[in-house]
Amino acid sequence: MSALAFTVRGLGFWAPGYPDLAAWKARLDACPEDQSATPKAELLPPMMRRRTSLLTRMAAEVAAQALRAGGLDATGATLVYGSVYGEIRTTLDLLAALLVAGEPLSPTKFHNSVHNTAAGYVSIATGSRAGNAALSAGRSTLAMGLLECAALVAAGEGDVVLVLAEEPLPEPLAAGRRWGPFAAAFALSAPGSSDMPVTTCRLEQGPNDMSLAPARPAPAWLADSPCAAALALVDALAAGAPGRVALEPHLAAGWQCALGAGA
């Protein structure tokens, strides 16, 4: 496959203690004291927002940030949502209810348990006329999400926003694995389609240089997240310098994103 080129027009970010990209860029590597913080998610109307999970609220928050930063029309941009485990906490709540004799299943939790929950809520809230998609590809979710978005841009589908969101796994699925919640979003357009400041990028496949560490390693409380590779991409794009980011750092060879300098 030939390399796919695109531009990144805007970013979004949320994690406990880091409500936006500016806060993340200025971060300390210590774990925020308040891990119970939730995003404002003002893109969603209050009645709708109260029915949603942390995952959906994170996705809505960063999608709105990226749309705003990129100057994109929320009703016309295609949104692609990536999450390894999706609404797993809601799904486990439903399974737990099944074990209780006579316990009725919550209709709200039932329709909130699907992998494209965030896609549905955001498209309803914005009146979107564009398509959306939700995908999961394990630790390659960032790479496959970016590939999907780059292909849509190359096919002439207009502006696209990739949203990555992951929340902590509940027990017993966690099995000792721990990471904090976070979400990131990337507003993409075709090269030459914007007069705004953009970063030119190119997706390529090849060997990963395992000796090259990220400029700023992920904090310990996020390092084990299955979507942690998105943190390095956010940092690289926010820095604005040419470089190369491994989208699948767990593989000896995989998809990479070349940034800037005629990428």
Secondary structure, 3 states (H helix, E strand, C coil): CCCEEEEEEEEEEEECCECCHHHHHCCCCCCCCCCCCCCCCCCCCHHHHCCCCHHHHHHHHHHHHHHHHHCCCCCCCEEEEECCCCCHHHHHHHHHHHCCCCCCCCHHHHHCCCCCHHHHHHHHHHCCCCCEEEECCHHHHHHHHHHHHHHHHHCCCCCEEEEEEECCCCCCCCCCCCCCCEEEEEEEECCCCCCCCCEEEEEEEEECCCCCCCCCCCCHHHHCCCCCHHHHHHHHHHHCCCEEEECCCCCCEEEEEEECCCC
